[in-house]
Amino acid sequence: MSYDSSVHHRRSIRIKGYDYTQNGAYFITVCTYRHRPLFGKIKQGEMICNPFGDIVVDEWLKTGLLRSYVLIDEWVVMPNHFHGILFLDTRQPRADKEHTGRVGEQFGKPTVGSLPTIVRSFKAIVTRRINELRGTNGAVLRQENYYERVIRQEEEYQNIVAYIRNNPVKWEEDELYIR
């Protein structure tokens, strides 16, 4: 089906004109398809990952290992979503061979080293690995979007770190909690 703006109401969550390849701290949240609890369960305020959750952890850590300009910070896997903070440091040499020099991410035209491209790659490999393990195909992580926030102040960073750390303990209060 081709794109039809009267049917497809996809809107960008990006800050208009913001360069998502620049140095900075970013908070992301990625949800499972239809918020299904695929990654494990919360037991006594602690997240217990299943093999699918272990894949999320493995690929998130690889995100920083494979990209010299990405520093992985605080993160948590939850039953049906993932929160993480990452820092982009463009002063680090880019290992990517095909950096286009493009500043703005455009729909369907990834910019190597940009936050959207990093998250897209993370979601794709997690989905592929989980589908291989399940012997299925289709969406595991919400393919159409993810939540992101540019962290601009130390106080905001500290609040997000506390939110991530407390997420398992407050699971039943979480808006993504599904019984």
Helices and strands as residue ranges (DSSP letters): E 24-31, G 33-35, E 40-43, E 46-49, H 51-66, E 70-77, E 81-88, H 115-134, E 147-151, H 154-166, G 171-173
